[in-house]
Amino acid sequence: MVEVSELNGMKVITADAFEVGEVSGAEMSKDWKITHLHVDLSKNAANELGFKRPLLGHVTICLPVDLIKGHGDVITLTQERKALKDIPECKGRL
């Protein structure tokens, strides 16, 4: 079992070796299972995926955990970067 604190700060990489960003948190279901990871997009990823970056801060997406292929030193996704364009931005985060 993986704890969210172990994932925070880990880099997220797509199947085509594109660096998406870093994990900054997670969302859990009522039965305490992680459903989504909050991923702070890198400047390059935000631009390539079509997100408008705020003047201060960064864009954070809510990445469904079913897109994760595995994790070790980095979190590797099953999808290539183009598939991430439809992932929503996390709203209402503290």
Biopython code that builds the backbone (N, CA, C, O; Angstrom):
import numpy as np
from Bio.PDB.StructureBuilder import StructureBuilder

atoms = [
    (1, "MET", "N", (0.845, -1.180, 0.000)),
    (1, "MET", "CA", (0.000, 0.000, 0.000)),
    (1, "MET", "C", (0.893, 1.247, 0.000)),
    (1, "MET", "O", (1.874, 1.322, 0.739)),
    (2, "VAL", "N", (0.542, 2.203, -0.824)),
    (2, "VAL", "CA", (1.323, 3.424, -0.964)),
    (2, "VAL", "C", (0.610, 4.561, -0.249)),
    (2, "VAL", "O", (-0.604, 4.721, -0.378)),
    (3, "GLU", "N", (1.359, 5.337, 0.494)),
    (3, "GLU", "CA", (0.802, 6.510, 1.162)),
    (3, "GLU", "C", (1.021, 7.738, 0.290)),
    (3, "GLU", "O", (2.003, 7.830, -0.447)),
    (4, "VAL", "N", (0.094, 8.672, 0.387)),
    (4, "VAL", "CA", (0.180, 9.899, -0.412)),
    (4, "VAL", "C", (1.491, 10.631, -0.137)),
    (4, "VAL", "O", (2.103, 11.174, -1.057)),
    (5, "SER", "N", (1.920, 10.651, 1.110)),
    (5, "SER", "CA", (3.156, 11.367, 1.453)),
    (5, "SER", "C", (4.361, 10.798, 0.712)),
    (5, "SER", "O", (5.323, 11.524, 0.460)),
    (6, "GLU", "N", (4.329, 9.516, 0.357)),
    (6, "GLU", "CA", (5.418, 8.899, -0.404)),
    (6, "GLU", "C", (5.425, 9.366, -1.854)),
    (6, "GLU", "O", (6.470, 9.376, -2.505)),
    (7, "LEU", "N", (4.256, 9.752, -2.354)),
    (7, "LEU", "CA", (4.125, 10.164, -3.749)),
    (7, "LEU", "C", (4.395, 11.644, -3.963)),
    (7, "LEU", "O", (4.810, 12.046, -5.050)),
    (8, "ASN", "N", (4.163, 12.464, -2.937)),
    (8, "ASN", "CA", (4.362, 13.911, -3.077)),
    (8, "ASN", "C", (5.777, 14.223, -3.549)),
    (8, "ASN", "O", (6.762, 13.727, -3.002)),
    (9, "GLY", "N", (5.845, 15.056, -4.574)),
    (9, "GLY", "CA", (7.140, 15.465, -5.124)),
    (9, "GLY", "C", (7.670, 14.547, -6.210)),
    (9, "GLY", "O", (8.669, 14.872, -6.852)),
    (10, "MET", "N", (7.019, 13.392, -6.435)),
    (10, "MET", "CA", (7.480, 12.478, -7.489)),
    (10, "MET", "C", (7.149, 13.047, -8.860)),
    (10, "MET", "O", (6.085, 13.632, -9.064)),
    (11, "LYS", "N", (8.066, 12.870, -9.787)),
    (11, "LYS", "CA", (7.843, 13.299, -11.161)),
    (11, "LYS", "C", (6.897, 12.325, -11.851)),
    (11, "LYS", "O", (6.900, 11.125, -11.577)),
    (12, "VAL", "N", (6.084, 12.876, -12.759)),
    (12, "VAL", "CA", (5.140, 12.079, -13.538)),
    (12, "VAL", "C", (5.581, 12.149, -15.003)),
    (12, "VAL", "O", (5.785, 13.228, -15.559)),
    (13, "ILE", "N", (5.723, 10.954, -15.614)),
    (13, "ILE", "CA", (6.210, 10.822, -16.985)),
    (13, "ILE", "C", (5.183, 10.063, -17.820)),
    (13, "ILE", "O", (4.646, 9.051, -17.370)),
    (14, "THR", "N", (4.905, 10.545, -19.040)),
    (14, "THR", "CA", (3.963, 9.851, -19.922)),
    (14, "THR", "C", (4.632, 8.638, -20.571)),
    (14, "THR", "O", (5.840, 8.436, -20.442)),
    (15, "ALA", "N", (3.831, 7.840, -21.266)),
    (15, "ALA", "CA", (4.341, 6.653, -21.961)),
    (15, "ALA", "C", (5.346, 7.017, -23.051)),
    (15, "ALA", "O", (6.201, 6.205, -23.405)),
    (16, "ASP", "N", (5.246, 8.249, -23.591)),
    (16, "ASP", "CA", (6.203, 8.693, -24.608)),
    (16, "ASP", "C", (7.327, 9.552, -24.001)),
    (16, "ASP", "O", (7.930, 10.377, -24.688)),
    (17, "ALA", "N", (7.596, 9.342, -22.702)),
    (17, "ALA", "CA", (8.722, 9.954, -21.985)),
    (17, "ALA", "C", (8.654, 11.474, -21.874)),
    (17, "ALA", "O", (9.691, 12.137, -21.846)),
    (18, "PHE", "N", (7.459, 12.027, -21.813)),
    (18, "PHE", "CA", (7.270, 13.467, -21.637)),
    (18, "PHE", "C", (7.058, 13.747, -20.157)),
    (18, "PHE", "O", (6.202, 13.129, -19.525)),
    (19, "GLU", "N", (7.831, 14.674, -19.600)),
    (19, "GLU", "CA", (7.680, 15.008, -18.181)),
    (19, "GLU", "C", (6.481, 15.927, -17.989)),
    (19, "GLU", "O", (6.450, 17.046, -18.501)),
    (20, "VAL", "N", (5.495, 15.435, -17.240)),
    (20, "VAL", "CA", (4.256, 16.165, -17.016)),
    (20, "VAL", "C", (4.407, 17.170, -15.876)),
    (20, "VAL", "O", (4.008, 18.327, -16.011)),
    (21, "GLY", "N", (4.974, 16.739, -14.770)),
    (21, "GLY", "CA", (5.129, 17.596, -13.601)),
    (21, "GLY", "C", (5.381, 16.756, -12.366)),
    (21, "GLY", "O", (5.944, 15.664, -12.448)),
    (22, "GLU", "N", (4.951, 17.284, -11.193)),
    (22, "GLU", "CA", (5.186, 16.604, -9.925)),
    (22, "GLU", "C", (3.888, 16.456, -9.140)),
    (22, "GLU", "O", (3.002, 17.308, -9.206)),
    (23, "VAL", "N", (3.796, 15.358, -8.398)),
    (23, "VAL", "CA", (2.642, 15.102, -7.543)),
    (23, "VAL", "C", (2.655, 16.080, -6.371)),
    (23, "VAL", "O", (3.685, 16.292, -5.730)),
    (24, "SER", "N", (1.476, 16.678, -6.103)),
    (24, "SER", "CA", (1.378, 17.627, -4.988)),
    (24, "SER", "C", (0.251, 17.268, -4.021)),
    (24, "SER", "O", (0.010, 17.989, -3.053)),
    (25, "GLY", "N", (-0.439, 16.156, -4.281)),
    (25, "GLY", "CA", (-1.528, 15.759, -3.398)),
    (25, "GLY", "C", (-2.361, 14.681, -4.052)),
    (25, "GLY", "O", (-1.985, 14.127, -5.085)),
    (26, "ALA", "N", (-3.512, 14.384, -3.434)),
    (26, "ALA", "CA", (-4.371, 13.327, -3.959)),
    (26, "ALA", "C", (-5.804, 13.539, -3.508)),
    (26, "ALA", "O", (-6.077, 14.296, -2.577)),
    (27, "GLU", "N", (-6.713, 12.852, -4.191)),
    (27, "GLU", "CA", (-8.118, 12.813, -3.795)),
    (27, "GLU", "C", (-8.435, 11.374, -3.438)),
    (27, "GLU", "O", (-7.937, 10.441, -4.067)),
    (28, "MET", "N", (-9.266, 11.203, -2.425)),
    (28, "MET", "CA", (-9.616, 9.861, -1.974)),
    (28, "MET", "C", (-11.117, 9.648, -2.019)),
    (28, "MET", "O", (-11.904, 10.590, -1.926)),
    (29, "SER", "N", (-11.493, 8.387, -2.166)),
    (29, "SER", "CA", (-12.901, 8.016, -2.125)),
    (29, "SER", "C", (-13.331, 7.898, -0.666)),
    (29, "SER", "O", (-12.512, 8.010, 0.246)),
    (30, "LYS", "N", (-14.620, 7.672, -0.461)),
    (30, "LYS", "CA", (-15.132, 7.541, 0.906)),
    (30, "LYS", "C", (-14.558, 6.330, 1.629)),
    (30, "LYS", "O", (-14.528, 6.287, 2.859)),
    (31, "ASP", "N", (-14.101, 5.345, 0.856)),
    (31, "ASP", "CA", (-13.498, 4.165, 1.484)),
    (31, "ASP", "C", (-11.969, 4.262, 1.524)),
    (31, "ASP", "O", (-11.283, 3.245, 1.631)),
    (32, "TRP", "N", (-11.442, 5.482, 1.436)),
    (32, "TRP", "CA", (-10.032, 5.804, 1.635)),
    (32, "TRP", "C", (-9.099, 5.257, 0.557)),
    (32, "TRP", "O", (-7.928, 4.990, 0.828)),
    (33, "LYS", "N", (-9.601, 5.094, -0.636)),
    (33, "LYS", "CA", (-8.750, 4.686, -1.752)),
    (33, "LYS", "C", (-8.413, 5.927, -2.571)),
    (33, "LYS", "O", (-9.273, 6.777, -2.801)),
    (34, "ILE", "N", (-7.164, 6.027, -3.009)),
    (34, "ILE", "CA", (-6.749, 7.161, -3.836)),
    (34, "ILE", "C", (-7.402, 7.017, -5.207)),
    (34, "ILE", "O", (-7.269, 5.982, -5.861)),
    (35, "THR", "N", (-8.110, 8.065, -5.637)),
    (35, "THR", "CA", (-8.784, 8.045, -6.940)),
    (35, "THR", "C", (-8.077, 8.915, -7.970)),
    (35, "THR", "O", (-8.066, 8.596, -9.159)),
    (36, "HIS", "N", (-7.485, 10.018, -7.510)),
    (36, "HIS", "CA", (-6.807, 10.961, -8.402)),
    (36, "HIS", "C", (-5.557, 11.495, -7.718)),
    (36, "HIS", "O", (-5.522, 11.655, -6.498)),
    (37, "LEU", "N", (-4.533, 11.767, -8.518)),
    (37, "LEU", "CA", (-3.357, 12.472, -8.023)),
    (37, "LEU", "C", (-3.418, 13.908, -8.509)),
    (37, "LEU", "O", (-3.785, 14.162, -9.656)),
    (38, "HIS", "N", (-3.066, 14.836, -7.655)),
    (38, "HIS", "CA", (-2.915, 16.229, -8.060)),
    (38, "HIS", "C", (-1.506, 16.368, -8.605)),
    (38, "HIS", "O", (-0.532, 16.106, -7.901)),
    (39, "VAL", "N", (-1.401, 16.778, -9.853)),
    (39, "VAL", "CA", (-0.098, 16.917, -10.502)),
    (39, "VAL", "C", (0.092, 18.366, -10.917)),
    (39, "VAL", "O", (-0.658, 18.894, -11.738)),
    (40, "ASP", "N", (1.109, 19.005, -10.338)),
    (40, "ASP", "CA", (1.474, 20.369, -10.725)),
    (40, "ASP", "C", (2.223, 20.280, -12.047)),
    (40, "ASP", "O", (3.310, 19.705, -12.109)),
    (41, "LEU", "N", (1.655, 20.840, -13.093)),
    (41, "LEU", "CA", (2.268, 20.760, -14.414)),
    (41, "LEU", "C", (3.525, 21.607, -14.506)),
    (41, "LEU", "O", (3.598, 22.700, -13.944)),
    (42, "SER", "N", (4.517, 21.084, -15.228)),
    (42, "SER", "CA", (5.696, 21.887, -15.538)),
    (42, "SER", "C", (5.265, 22.980, -16.505)),
    (42, "SER", "O", (4.205, 22.882, -17.123)),
    (43, "LYS", "N", (6.063, 24.000, -16.635)),
    (43, "LYS", "CA", (5.747, 25.102, -17.548)),
    (43, "LYS", "C", (5.570, 24.565, -18.973)),
    (43, "LYS", "O", (4.629, 24.945, -19.669)),
    (44, "ASN", "N", (6.463, 23.696, -19.394)),
    (44, "ASN", "CA", (6.408, 23.115, -20.730)),
    (44, "ASN", "C", (5.141, 22.287, -20.925)),
    (44, "ASN", "O", (4.495, 22.381, -21.969)),
    (45, "ALA", "N", (4.782, 21.475, -19.927)),
    (45, "ALA", "CA", (3.578, 20.636, -20.027)),
    (45, "ALA", "C", (2.319, 21.491, -20.081)),
    (45, "ALA", "O", (1.418, 21.208, -20.871)),
    (46, "ALA", "N", (2.241, 22.526, -19.260)),
    (46, "ALA", "CA", (1.068, 23.404, -19.263)),
    (46, "ALA", "C", (0.879, 24.027, -20.640)),
    (46, "ALA", "O", (-0.239, 24.087, -21.151)),
    (47, "ASN", "N", (1.963, 24.487, -21.233)),
    (47, "ASN", "CA", (1.890, 25.087, -22.568)),
    (47, "ASN", "C", (1.479, 24.058, -23.619)),
    (47, "ASN", "O", (0.595, 24.323, -24.434)),
    (48, "GLU", "N", (2.109, 22.900, -23.604)),
    (48, "GLU", "CA", (1.845, 21.883, -24.620)),
    (48, "GLU", "C", (0.424, 21.315, -24.511)),
    (48, "GLU", "O", (-0.190, 20.970, -25.521)),
    (49, "LEU", "N", (-0.090, 21.222, -23.288)),
    (49, "LEU", "CA", (-1.421, 20.661, -23.087)),
    (49, "LEU", "C", (-2.528, 21.701, -23.215)),
    (49, "LEU", "O", (-3.709, 21.370, -23.112)),
    (50, "GLY", "N", (-2.146, 22.965, -23.442)),
    (50, "GLY", "CA", (-3.125, 24.005, -23.712)),
    (50, "GLY", "C", (-3.740, 24.669, -22.492)),
    (50, "GLY", "O", (-4.805, 25.278, -22.591)),
    (51, "PHE", "N", (-3.083, 24.561, -21.339)),
    (51, "PHE", "CA", (-3.585, 25.227, -20.137)),
    (51, "PHE", "C", (-3.017, 26.632, -20.059)),
    (51, "PHE", "O", (-1.865, 26.873, -20.422)),
    (52, "LYS", "N", (-3.838, 27.556, -19.582)),
    (52, "LYS", "CA", (-3.371, 28.929, -19.377)),
    (52, "LYS", "C", (-2.774, 29.014, -17.975)),
    (52, "LYS", "O", (-3.462, 28.805, -16.977)),
    (53, "ARG", "N", (-1.497, 29.322, -17.924)),
    (53, "ARG", "CA", (-0.814, 29.417, -16.634)),
    (53, "ARG", "C", (-1.148, 30.733, -15.947)),
    (53, "ARG", "O", (-1.199, 31.784, -16.587)),
    (54, "PRO", "N", (-1.378, 30.667, -14.626)),
    (54, "PRO", "CA", (-1.600, 31.908, -13.889)),
    (54, "PRO", "C", (-0.291, 32.684, -13.770)),
    (54, "PRO", "O", (0.794, 32.129, -13.942)),
    (55, "LEU", "N", (-0.410, 33.963, -13.477)),
    (55, "LEU", "CA", (0.775, 34.794, -13.333)),
    (55, "LEU", "C", (1.674, 34.259, -12.225)),
    (55, "LEU", "O", (2.892, 34.173, -12.384)),
    (56, "LEU", "N", (1.066, 33.905, -11.113)),
    (56, "LEU", "CA", (1.811, 33.298, -10.006)),
    (56, "LEU", "C", (1.296, 31.877, -9.808)),
    (56, "LEU", "O", (0.097, 31.627, -9.937)),
    (57, "GLY", "N", (2.165, 30.975, -9.507)),
    (57, "GLY", "CA", (1.739, 29.604, -9.255)),
    (57, "GLY", "C", (1.836, 28.732, -10.487)),
    (57, "GLY", "O", (2.641, 28.978, -11.385)),
    (58, "HIS", "N", (0.997, 27.702, -10.512)),
    (58, "HIS", "CA", (1.059, 26.715, -11.577)),
    (58, "HIS", "C", (-0.321, 26.089, -11.783)),
    (58, "HIS", "O", (-1.240, 26.290, -10.989)),
    (59, "VAL", "N", (-0.437, 25.342, -12.848)),
    (59, "VAL", "CA", (-1.659, 24.612, -13.149)),
    (59, "VAL", "C", (-1.547, 23.229, -12.510)),
    (59, "VAL", "O", (-0.504, 22.581, -12.597)),
    (60, "THR", "N", (-2.631, 22.782, -11.865)),
    (60, "THR", "CA", (-2.666, 21.453, -11.255)),
    (60, "THR", "C", (-3.804, 20.667, -11.873)),
    (60, "THR", "O", (-4.952, 21.112, -11.879)),
    (61, "ILE", "N", (-3.471, 19.481, -12.399)),
    (61, "ILE", "CA", (-4.511, 18.619, -12.964)),
    (61, "ILE", "C", (-4.829, 17.487, -11.989)),
    (61, "ILE", "O", (-4.014, 17.131, -11.138)),
    (62, "CYS", "N", (-6.038, 16.929, -12.134)),
    (62, "CYS", "CA", (-6.491, 15.793, -11.315)),
    (62, "CYS", "C", (-6.370, 14.528, -12.159)),
    (62, "CYS", "O", (-7.270, 14.194, -12.930)),
    (63, "LEU", "N", (-5.265, 13.842, -12.006)),
    (63, "LEU", "CA", (-4.932, 12.681, -12.818)),
    (63, "LEU", "C", (-5.548, 11.410, -12.241)),
    (63, "LEU", "O", (-5.209, 11.027, -11.121)),
    (64, "PRO", "N", (-6.443, 10.747, -12.972)),
    (64, "PRO", "CA", (-7.032, 9.495, -12.473)),
    (64, "PRO", "C", (-5.943, 8.433, -12.282)),
    (64, "PRO", "O", (-5.057, 8.283, -13.123)),
    (65, "VAL", "N", (-6.019, 7.711, -11.184)),
    (65, "VAL", "CA", (-4.981, 6.715, -10.891)),
    (65, "VAL", "C", (-5.001, 5.549, -11.867)),
    (65, "VAL", "O", (-4.010, 4.824, -11.967)),
    (66, "ASP", "N", (-6.100, 5.345, -12.594)),
    (66, "ASP", "CA", (-6.111, 4.246, -13.559)),
    (66, "ASP", "C", (-5.219, 4.522, -14.773)),
    (66, "ASP", "O", (-5.042, 3.641, -15.614)),
    (67, "LEU", "N", (-4.659, 5.725, -14.876)),
    (67, "LEU", "CA", (-3.698, 6.043, -15.938)),
    (67, "LEU", "C", (-2.268, 5.723, -15.528)),
    (67, "LEU", "O", (-1.348, 5.892, -16.328)),
    (68, "ILE", "N", (-2.065, 5.265, -14.296)),
    (68, "ILE", "CA", (-0.719, 4.978, -13.802)),
    (68, "ILE", "C", (-0.320, 3.553, -14.170)),
    (68, "ILE", "O", (-1.021, 2.590, -13.858)),
    (69, "LYS", "N", (0.816, 3.446, -14.837)),
    (69, "LYS", "CA", (1.361, 2.142, -15.210)),
    (69, "LYS", "C", (2.172, 1.571, -14.058)),
    (69, "LYS", "O", (2.098, 0.378, -13.764)),
    (70, "GLY", "N", (2.950, 2.437, -13.407)),
    (70, "GLY", "CA", (3.786, 1.991, -12.298)),
    (70, "GLY", "C", (4.509, 3.158, -11.673)),
    (70, "GLY", "O", (4.465, 4.281, -12.176)),
    (71, "HIS", "N", (5.185, 2.873, -10.553)),
    (71, "HIS", "CA", (5.980, 3.917, -9.914)),
    (71, "HIS", "C", (7.220, 3.292, -9.295)),
    (71, "HIS", "O", (7.220, 2.136, -8.873)),
    (72, "GLY", "N", (8.249, 4.074, -9.258)),
    (72, "GLY", "CA", (9.532, 3.712, -8.686)),
    (72, "GLY", "C", (10.176, 5.032, -8.314)),
    (72, "GLY", "O", (9.765, 5.687, -7.356)),
    (73, "ASP", "N", (11.191, 5.421, -9.080)),
    (73, "ASP", "CA", (11.781, 6.751, -8.905)),
    (73, "ASP", "C", (10.867, 7.826, -9.475)),
    (73, "ASP", "O", (10.882, 8.970, -9.020)),
    (74, "VAL", "N", (10.070, 7.455, -10.474)),
    (74, "VAL", "CA", (9.083, 8.344, -11.095)),
    (74, "VAL", "C", (7.773, 7.578, -11.247)),
    (74, "VAL", "O", (7.737, 6.354, -11.125)),
    (75, "ILE", "N", (6.702, 8.313, -11.515)),
    (75, "ILE", "CA", (5.413, 7.690, -11.809)),
    (75, "ILE", "C", (5.266, 7.672, -13.321)),
    (75, "ILE", "O", (5.330, 8.715, -13.971)),
    (76, "THR", "N", (5.069, 6.486, -13.876)),
    (76, "THR", "CA", (4.944, 6.315, -15.315)),
    (76, "THR", "C", (3.482, 6.085, -15.672)),
    (76, "THR", "O", (2.790, 5.300, -15.024)),
    (77, "LEU", "N", (3.022, 6.777, -16.707)),
    (77, "LEU", "CA", (1.635, 6.675, -17.145)),
    (77, "LEU", "C", (1.478, 5.704, -18.309)),
    (77, "LEU", "O", (2.439, 5.415, -19.023)),
    (78, "THR", "N", (0.273, 5.208, -18.492)),
    (78, "THR", "CA", (-0.043, 4.305, -19.595)),
    (78, "THR", "C", (-0.294, 5.066, -20.885)),
    (78, "THR", "O", (-0.255, 4.481, -21.968)),
    (79, "GLN", "N", (-0.551, 6.359, -20.781)),
    (79, "GLN", "CA", (-0.936, 7.184, -21.933)),
    (79, "GLN", "C", (0.201, 8.091, -22.389)),
    (79, "GLN", "O", (1.106, 8.422, -21.623)),
    (80, "GLU", "N", (0.127, 8.484, -23.663)),
    (80, "GLU", "CA", (1.058, 9.477, -24.191)),
    (80, "GLU", "C", (0.523, 10.871, -23.881)),
    (80, "GLU", "O", (-0.627, 11.022, -23.467)),
    (81, "ARG", "N", (1.349, 11.875, -24.079)),
    (81, "ARG", "CA", (1.005, 13.249, -23.686)),
    (81, "ARG", "C", (-0.278, 13.760, -24.322)),
    (81, "ARG", "O", (-1.028, 14.489, -23.673)),
    (82, "LYS", "N", (-0.552, 13.402, -25.565)),
    (82, "LYS", "CA", (-1.754, 13.919, -26.244)),
    (82, "LYS", "C", (-3.040, 13.495, -25.537)),
    (82, "LYS", "O", (-4.048, 14.196, -25.622)),
    (83, "ALA", "N", (-3.017, 12.365, -24.845)),
    (83, "ALA", "CA", (-4.206, 11.875, -24.137)),
    (83, "ALA", "C", (-4.501, 12.695, -22.879)),
    (83, "ALA", "O", (-5.599, 12.603, -22.331)),
    (84, "LEU", "N", (-3.546, 13.485, -22.419)),
    (84, "LEU", "CA", (-3.724, 14.258, -21.190)),
    (84, "LEU", "C", (-4.446, 15.581, -21.418)),
    (84, "LEU", "O", (-4.782, 16.269, -20.454)),
    (85, "LYS", "N", (-4.689, 15.948, -22.663)),
    (85, "LYS", "CA", (-5.343, 17.231, -22.952)),
    (85, "LYS", "C", (-6.757, 17.308, -22.398)),
    (85, "LYS", "O", (-7.277, 18.401, -22.175)),
    (86, "ASP", "N", (-7.383, 16.159, -22.173)),
    (86, "ASP", "CA", (-8.755, 16.144, -21.661)),
    (86, "ASP", "C", (-8.827, 15.994, -20.140)),
    (86, "ASP", "O", (-9.921, 15.958, -19.578)),
    (87, "ILE", "N", (-7.692, 15.907, -19.477)),
    (87, "ILE", "CA", (-7.681, 15.786, -18.016)),
    (87, "ILE", "C", (-8.041, 17.155, -17.432)),
    (87, "ILE", "O", (-7.455, 18.164, -17.823)),
    (88, "PRO", "N", (-8.998, 17.200, -16.501)),
    (88, "PRO", "CA", (-9.409, 18.499, -15.956)),
    (88, "PRO", "C", (-8.418, 19.075, -14.954)),
    (88, "PRO", "O", (-7.665, 18.363, -14.291)),
    (89, "GLU", "N", (-8.459, 20.381, -14.881)),
    (89, "GLU", "CA", (-7.688, 21.084, -13.852)),
    (89, "GLU", "C", (-8.393, 20.899, -12.510)),
    (89, "GLU", "O", (-9.622, 20.897, -12.441)),
    (90, "CYS", "N", (-7.612, 20.744, -11.454)),
    (90, "CYS", "CA", (-8.195, 20.614, -10.114)),
    (90, "CYS", "C", (-8.715, 21.977, -9.683)),
    (90, "CYS", "O", (-7.972, 22.959, -9.682)),
    (91, "LYS", "N", (-9.958, 22.033, -9.327)),
    (91, "LYS", "CA", (-10.578, 23.296, -8.873)),
    (91, "LYS", "C", (-10.831, 23.230, -7.385)),
    (91, "LYS", "O", (-11.092, 22.156, -6.842)),
    (92, "GLY", "N", (-10.756, 24.352, -6.731)),
    (92, "GLY", "CA", (-11.091, 24.426, -5.319)),
    (92, "GLY", "C", (-10.062, 23.815, -4.378)),
    (92, "GLY", "O", (-10.386, 23.479, -3.239)),
    (93, "ARG", "N", (-8.837, 23.670, -4.841)),
    (93, "ARG", "CA", (-7.777, 23.140, -3.973)),
    (93, "ARG", "C", (-7.307, 24.218, -3.033)),
    (93, "ARG", "O", (-7.308, 25.405, -3.359)),
    (94, "LEU", "N", (-6.905, 23.776, -1.853)),
    (94, "LEU", "CA", (-6.304, 24.716, -0.895)),
    (94, "LEU", "C", (-4.848, 24.837, -1.133)),
    (94, "LEU", "O", (-4.166, 25.581, -0.428)),
]
sb = StructureBuilder()
sb.init_structure("model")
sb.init_model(0)
sb.init_chain("A")
sb.init_seg("    ")
for serial, (resi, resn, name, xyz) in enumerate(atoms, 1):
    if name == "N":
        sb.init_residue(resn, " ", resi, " ")
    sb.init_atom(name, np.array(xyz, "f"), 0.0, 1.0, " ", f" {name:<3s}", serial, name[0])
structure = sb.get_structure()
